[in-house]
Amino acid sequence: GLRRLDTELRLVDRHPPAGTGVDRLREVLVPLQVIALPADAWERYVLPRRLGAYSPVWLDQLTASLVAAGDPDSLRRAREMLPRLLSDPMQRGRTLLRMAKVEMKLGEAKLATGYVEAAAREFGDRFDLPSLEDAAALALELLGKDAFPGSRIHALLAQCRMRLRPLATLFDCRSLM
């Protein structure tokens, strides 16, 4: 619990909290990556203690910059950090999609496909058609034009498009009939 967390933090807590922002977050995370904790513990206890102030937006910005860098070391660091962003339900789909892109760039197509399917389900549950279409585009790239039409993502996209299309007449609405 919290006692174990406090003990582990003391082992790696060699600097007092100083500075803020994405650059300081990048510096602080390097020695802390050896500690496996739930995302909530990172955001509520660890990062505020090390940074003095903390915003989840910083971690999102940091992972985006690592993915954009595109080199294998940056991608592996992003891979380690991204799961910490899954605790925010409003960002979960976008985070899963970013995780899929990282795995695709690292050559892990099967893992990337799993992440993009999970992202598509998140977007579909929220009826976020533009984001679902982004996920479908990535799935098309991963699966290829022959396999994509038979995929779960293609079926989910078609289902969401059907649900979100405007009704031509009142008789098109099945729930009223």
Secondary structure, DSSP 8 states (H G I E B T S, - for coil): -HHHHHHHHHHH--S-----SHHHHHHHHHHHTT----HHHIIIIIHHHHHSS--HHHHHHHHHHHHHH--HHHHHHHHHHGGGGGG-TTTHHHHHHHHHHHHHHTT-HHHHHHHHHHHHHHHHHTT-HHHHHHHHHHHHHHH-TTTGGGSHHHHHHHHHHHHHS--SSGGG-GGG-
